Amino acid sequence: MQVSPGRVLLIGNFLSGSIGTRGVCEELAGRLTASGWSVLTTSSKPGRAARLADMLATVWTRRRDYDVAHIDVYSGAAFFWAESVAFALRRLSKPYVLTLHGGALPDFARQWPARTRHLLQSAAAVTAPSGSTSASSPTPSTSRATPSVSVPDPPRG
């Protein structure tokens, strides 16, 4: 299925400028831009509180500049960031896609099943890079199906 380029807000850790490691969301931003998409990104702020504040501020202040959002989801404290940003997006009636990262998400979901279920069910779609975690494994069975897809890792080279 081919999707026409649009306007997207990518929400994750864009920290390669400060920590030197290029994140998955940075690679996605580059590929979408090369495909003709209008891409906004957040956040490159180095501190956790500053990064969350920047994410939430960007969702609100740039709300007229994007049609759909993409949120990187990790376990632990970062899961709260995803929940907070998703809440703000729902208040703005903006659809969003979640991408699940990290092997600790299934354990997190077992510890916090209601939180995990609520976040995953609220998304327009849920994706998971292969080798990271399965889009269907982090949450107990749900009554409302959220589209999910496992995305193969891009070839290295």
Beta strands, then each sheet from edge to edge (+ up, - down):
strand 1: 7-11
strand 2: 38-42
strand 3: 68-73
strand 4: 96-100
strand 5: 125-129
strand 6: 148-151
sheet 1: 2+ 1+ 3+ 4+ 5+ 6+
end
